[in-house]
């Protein structure tokens, strides 16, 4: 059985998990998360998580991309898995770099392609919320806050360049105190 060690391989500038026997490098790269802010008029579709992390908190229909799918296909699949919703993607709303947890999030603006939604296997509940009704204190992740605010700012306008991490919110770009990084 192979024995992996952390070392700086020749030609690299950082430690990598490397097989001590054959030199194979097991690269660890960020995961891509895809999702959508699904608007229905002035309301937005949110899912109450049935899984960890943040079980019981509200989020967008989003999750990790699978191999052999585009970002758009992944976002549509996640909307179906979490909200049993068929969505029509309008364009890229935001791209967030969450370096401290190794994620890149591609968030689309979308609407319902056909009526109806219901909790999928990863959701306890799925609802439409008006802006003032959003349970802000029960939102699962900082990037959901960011995406919802961007959706509101871009409402009724054509999408331009996607939003990026808010410069005043360092949770995505720098380690939090106590992270040991």
C-alpha positions in Angstrom: 0.0 0.0 0.0 1.3 3.5 -0.9 2.7 5.7 1.8 1.9 9.4 1.4 3.9 12.2 3.0 3.6 16.0 2.9 6.6 17.4 1.1 7.5 20.1 -1.4 8.0 18.2 -4.7 10.6 19.4 -7.2 9.3 22.3 -9.3 6.6 23.1 -6.8 6.4 26.0 -4.3 4.2 24.4 -1.6 3.8 21.2 0.3 1.8 18.5 -1.5 0.6 15.1 -0.4 3.2 12.9 -2.3 3.6 9.1 -2.5 6.9 8.2 -0.9 7.3 5.2 -3.2 6.6 6.5 -6.7 6.4 10.3 -6.3 2.7 10.6 -7.4 1.4 13.9 -6.2 -2.2 14.0 -4.9 -3.2 17.5 -5.6 -5.8 19.1 -3.4 -7.8 21.7 -5.2 -10.8 23.9 -4.4 -14.3 22.5 -4.9 -16.7 24.2 -7.1 -20.2 25.0 -5.7 -23.0 26.0 -8.1 -26.3 27.4 -7.2 -29.0 29.9 -7.9 -30.9 32.8 -6.5 -34.3 31.8 -7.8 -36.6 34.8 -8.0 -40.4 34.6 -8.4 -41.5 38.2 -8.8 -40.2 40.0 -5.8 -39.8 36.8 -3.8 -36.9 34.4 -3.5 -36.8 30.7 -3.1 -35.0 29.4 0.0 -34.5 25.8 1.2 -34.2 24.8 4.9 -31.3 22.4 5.1 -32.0 18.8 6.1 -28.3 17.9 6.2 -25.1 19.1 7.9 -23.4 21.5 7.9 -26.0 24.0 9.2 -29.0 21.6 9.3 -32.2 23.6 9.9 -30.8 26.8 8.4 -32.0 28.5 5.2 -29.9 28.5 2.0 -30.1 28.8 -1.7 -30.5 25.7 -3.8 -26.8 25.0 -4.3 -24.1 22.3 -3.9 -21.0 20.8 -5.3 -20.6 20.2 -9.1 -20.4 16.7 -10.3 -17.9 15.4 -13.0 -19.1 15.7 -16.6 -21.6 18.6 -16.0 -21.4 22.3 -16.8 -21.9 24.9 -14.1 -25.4 25.5 -15.6 -26.3 21.8 -15.5 -25.0 21.6 -11.9 -27.1 24.6 -10.8 -30.2 23.1 -12.5 -29.6 19.7 -10.9 -29.1 21.2 -7.4 -32.4 23.2 -7.8 -34.1 19.9 -8.6 -32.5 17.9 -5.8 -33.1 20.5 -3.1 -36.3 22.2 -4.2 -37.8 19.9 -6.8 -37.8 23.1 -9.0 -37.1 23.3 -12.7 -35.3 26.6 -13.2 -34.5 28.9 -16.1 -31.1 30.4 -15.7 -30.8 34.1 -16.6 -27.0 34.5 -16.1 -24.1 34.6 -13.6 -25.0 36.7 -10.6 -21.8 36.3 -8.6 -18.6 34.3 -8.2 -17.3 34.0 -4.7 -13.9 32.7 -3.6 -14.1 31.1 -0.2 -10.4 30.3 0.1 -10.4 29.4 3.8 -12.6 26.4 3.0 -11.4 25.7 -0.5 -14.5 26.6 -2.4 -15.3 28.7 -5.5 -19.0 29.4 -5.7 -20.7 30.3 -9.0 -24.2 31.7 -8.3 -26.7 32.3 -11.0 -29.8 34.4 -11.2 -32.7 32.3 -12.2 -36.5 32.0 -12.3 -38.9 29.1 -12.3 -39.0 27.4 -15.7 -42.3 25.8 -14.7 -44.6 26.3 -11.7 -44.1 24.3 -8.5 -41.5 23.3 -6.0 -41.3 21.1 -2.9 -38.6 19.9 -0.5 -36.2 17.5 -2.0 -34.2 14.9 0.0 -31.7 17.5 1.3 -34.4 20.0 2.4 -36.8 20.1 5.3 -38.8 22.9 3.8 -38.8 25.1 0.7 -40.5 28.5 0.6 -40.8 31.8 -1.2 -39.8 34.9 0.9 -40.4 38.5 0.3 -37.3 40.6 1.1 -38.6 41.7 4.5 -39.6 38.1 5.3 -36.2 36.5 4.8 -35.1 34.9 8.0 -31.7 36.7 8.1 -30.7 35.3 11.5 -31.3 31.7 10.2 -29.3 32.0 6.9 -26.8 29.1 6.7 -23.7 30.7 5.1 -22.2 34.2 4.6 -22.2 33.7 0.8 -26.0 33.3 0.9 -26.2 36.7 2.5 -23.9 38.1 -0.2 -25.9 36.5 -3.1 -29.3 37.6 -1.8 -28.0 41.2 -1.5 -26.6 41.1 -5.0 -29.8 39.7 -6.3 -31.7 42.6 -4.7 -29.2 45.2 -6.1 -29.4 43.7 -9.6 -33.2 43.3 -9.6 -34.8 44.3 -12.9 -31.5 45.1 -14.6 -29.5 43.1 -17.1 -26.7 41.2 -15.5 -23.2 42.6 -16.2 -20.0 41.4 -14.7 -20.7 39.0 -11.8 -20.3 40.3 -8.3 -17.2 39.1 -6.3 -16.5 38.8 -2.6 -17.6 41.9 -0.7 -14.3 43.7 0.2 -15.5 44.5 3.7 -16.3 40.9 4.5 -13.0 39.0 5.0 -14.7 35.6 5.9 -14.0 34.3 2.4 -10.5 35.5 1.7 -8.7 35.4 5.0 -8.5 32.8 7.8 -10.7 33.5 10.7 -9.1 34.1 14.1 -8.4 30.7 15.6 -8.5 28.8 12.3 -4.8 28.0 12.8 -3.9 28.9 9.2 
